[in-house]
C-alpha cells in the first residue's frame, strides 16, 4: 500500500499511484517519450519504492515481535530475487554502455 503525498489517498500499487498523480495532480510528462526522463516521475518512483520497503520492514518487525519467523524467510527470499534481478539489469546496462563506448 502506498499513499499519495499530496492528498493522502492510498493505492495498492505504484502504477496506480503514478497514474493518480499524473491524472489528478497534473504532475507528469507531456508525451509518452518523456516518461522515464521526467525527474518528477523518477523522484516519485523513488519515494514510492521507499514507502514500499518501509511498509515491508514494519510488517517484518511486527511479525518478529510476535515470535514468528515465517515472514522473515519469505522476505529474505523476496529480497534475494530482487537482488538477482537488479544484478541482471545492471549487467545488461553495463553491456549496453560498453557497446556505445566502442
C-alpha positions, 0 to 999 in steps of 0.5 A: 500500500502506498499513499499519495503525498499530496492528498493522502489517498492510498493505492495498492500499487505504484502504477496506480499511484503514478497514474493518480498523480499524473491524472489528478495532480497534473504532475507528469510528462507531456508525451509518452517519450518523456516518461522515464526522463521526467525527474518528477516521475523518477523522484516519485518512483523513488519515494514510492519504492521507499514507502514500499520497503518501509511498509515491508520492514514494519510488517517484518518487525511486527511479525518478529515481535510476535515470535514468528519467523515465517515472514522473515524467510519469505522476505529474505527470499523476496529480497534475494530475487530482487537482488538477482534481478537488479544484478541482471539489469545492471549487467545488461546496462553495463553491456549496453554502455560498453557497446556505445563506448566502442 
